[in-house]
Amino acid sequence: MLRCLRLTPVYNKRLFSTSSTAYNKVDCYISTINDAYSNLAFEEYLLRETKPERHILYLWRNKPCVVVGRNQNPFQECNLRFMNENNIPLVRRRSGGGAVYHDMGNSIYTIFMPREAFSRRKNAELVSRALNELDIPSSVNDRHDIVVDNHKVSGSAYKITSSRAYHHGTMLIDADTETLKGCLSKKRMNNTGIVSKGVESVPSPVTNLRDYSFTVDHQQFCESVLAEFVDAYNDGIPVEPIILDENSPLPNKVKETRQELKTWDWIYGQTPEFTNTVETELNWGHVKAIIHSRHGKITKADITTNNNLLHEPTIAAAISVALEGLPYSRFAVNEAIEKIKLEVPGLINSDNDHISDSINQWLQEKL
């Protein structure tokens, strides 16, 4: 049986206040906005602007998106073409950890605490107890993932500052696992040529809570986690959750962080340095490409062929030079070719454009 009141939307004027009632040691915020940039910006606000000694629970979920860790390489972790074709945005969070797929069937929890009280296992076990209260037999493994029958239902990450810390994680309730696989499958399929300084995700078999309960939903999950949270940090005294919705007056710091999280410089420009080496046999010969990238841009490209009798070496070298400085993406070669046509008229013509076209098509699959 759940041990807290049903959650109802409440507008509370102290939404962004750092003061609290004397008898509560904790606060709980629930977002109904479902926008990843807004939710991550508010999460950062709670970390930076609330009192260091406060324990805070933040519950939220997002419309479909893929969220990579602070130090990850999205070109290695994600199938960006699949995401683009399905209008699924890429988001980079402030914490470390691996890449995760979010949708409305995937709930997210964040627990804030003083730095000295931080414990990933303690927080994961709190959430695991909440699932057991819903008659879903879960446990916490050595990686601090929450599992049911050895299948992951929740992965987590954390961030620590000088005085504060948070631990946040996903909870697969009724997520679209086919879309999840489509978004996060590129590394396993064809991206073995990337050597990166970024943090790589650790693939694990996953499952939804709905496979173990026909009735569990986001609200039940929130209620059960809140009950465990107040038991652990507020002597079991219930607290009324503060609802963040589309009409909530966001502080300027939240708005500013949200805008930063949406920029190319943050999403792609924070990509760790990497090199992608690929090669193939085209109908006119062998071709190899070594692409170096830093901060999301191509710093050096070396495309070579094995046929010195035709136009391939000249065109390949020209594409290599034109790629330098362009944003790393599957459209980079096409942009480089257009640049060559403008700057070196006649180099690519009707007699040899099949060479540049085939290099372009091949690298669109590999970048």
Secondary structure, DSSP 4 states (H G I P E B T S, - for coil): ---SPPP-----TTTT-S---TT-SEEEEEE----HHHHHHHHHHHHHHS-TT-EEEEEEE-SSEEEE-TT--HHHH--HHHHHHTT--EEE-SS-S--EEE-TTEEEEEEEEEGGG--HHHHHHHHHHHHHHTT---EE-TTS-EEETTEEEE-EEEEE-SSEEEEEEEEESS--HHHHHHHS-HHHHH-TTEEESSPPP----B--GGGT-SS--HHHHHHHHHHHHHHHHSTT---PPEEE-TTS---HHHHHHHHHHTSHHHHTTTPPPEEEEEEEEETTEEEEEEEEEETTEEEEEEEEES--SSSHHHHHHHHHHHHTTSBPSTTHHHHHHHHHHHHSTTSS-TTTHHHHHHHHHHHHHH-
